Amino acid sequence: MRNVERWVDGEASNPDAVAKHLAACPACRAHERRLRTLRNGVAAVKQPETIGDARFPAFMEGIRERRDRRPRWSLAWKLIPVAAAILIVLGGSLYTYEYLVVPGPPVVESASTEIEDAAVTTYASNSGVTTVWVVSRDNDVW
C-alpha cells in the first residue's frame, strides 16, 4: 500500500512495478482511486486569500464598519424591559387606586326615623364629625 501511495504522489522508486501490480490487484486499484479522489478533493479546497500590505487598511476599515454598525432591532430589545416596567407600575397603581383605597368617613346628608312620636336631631362639628340623635316619646335616646 505504501508503494501505491508513493506512486500516486509521483515518488515511487520503481513505478513500472507498481503499475503492473495495480493492473493485477483490485484492492490496490481501489486504494489508488480513493487516494486520487482525496487528492482532487484537497486540491479543490480553496486556499485562504492573503491580504497584501496595500489592501490591509481597506480590509480593517471594513471590519470596523461592520463591528460598529448596530442592528436597528437592538434598540427595540433594550426598550422592551423599560416598557414592561412601566406597564407593571401603571397596573400596580390602578390596582392600588381601585381596590386598596380606604373609603372616607360616611357623610350624613339627611336623617329621619320611622318611629312614631320620635324626633331626630343632628349636630355637625367643625372637624367634619356629624352626630345623629333619635329621641323617643319616653325620652329614650339612641
Contacts in CASP RR format, 6 or more apart in sequence:
PFRMAT RR
TARGET T0000
AUTHOR 0000-0000-0000
METHOD contacts of the structure
MODEL  1
MRNVERWVDGEASNPDAVAKHLAACPACRAHERRLRTLRNGVAAVKQPET
IGDARFPAFMEGIRERRDRRPRWSLAWKLIPVAAAILIVLGGSLYTYEYL
VVPGPPVVESASTEIEDAAVTTYASNSGVTTVWVVSRDNDVW
1 28 0 8 1.000
1 31 0 8 1.000
3 12 0 8 1.000
3 14 0 8 1.000
3 17 0 8 1.000
3 18 0 8 1.000
3 21 0 8 1.000
4 18 0 8 1.000
4 21 0 8 1.000
4 22 0 8 1.000
4 28 0 8 1.000
4 31 0 8 1.000
4 32 0 8 1.000
4 35 0 8 1.000
5 35 0 8 1.000
6 12 0 8 1.000
6 13 0 8 1.000
6 18 0 8 1.000
7 15 0 8 1.000
7 18 0 8 1.000
7 19 0 8 1.000
7 22 0 8 1.000
7 32 0 8 1.000
8 32 0 8 1.000
8 35 0 8 1.000
8 36 0 8 1.000
8 39 0 8 1.000
12 18 0 8 1.000
21 28 0 8 1.000
22 28 0 8 1.000
22 29 0 8 1.000
22 32 0 8 1.000
23 29 0 8 1.000
51 59 0 8 1.000
105 128 0 8 1.000
105 129 0 8 1.000
107 130 0 8 1.000
108 122 0 8 1.000
108 124 0 8 1.000
108 130 0 8 1.000
108 132 0 8 1.000
111 120 0 8 1.000
111 122 0 8 1.000
111 132 0 8 1.000
112 120 0 8 1.000
113 120 0 8 1.000
113 134 0 8 1.000
115 134 0 8 1.000
115 136 0 8 1.000
116 137 0 8 1.000
117 136 0 8 1.000
117 137 0 8 1.000
118 134 0 8 1.000
118 135 0 8 1.000
118 136 0 8 1.000
118 137 0 8 1.000
119 134 0 8 1.000
119 135 0 8 1.000
120 132 0 8 1.000
120 133 0 8 1.000
120 134 0 8 1.000
121 132 0 8 1.000
121 133 0 8 1.000
121 135 0 8 1.000
122 130 0 8 1.000
122 131 0 8 1.000
122 132 0 8 1.000
122 133 0 8 1.000
123 130 0 8 1.000
123 131 0 8 1.000
123 133 0 8 1.000
124 130 0 8 1.000
124 131 0 8 1.000
125 131 0 8 1.000
133 141 0 8 1.000
133 142 0 8 1.000
134 141 0 8 1.000
134 142 0 8 1.000
135 141 0 8 1.000
136 142 0 8 1.000
END
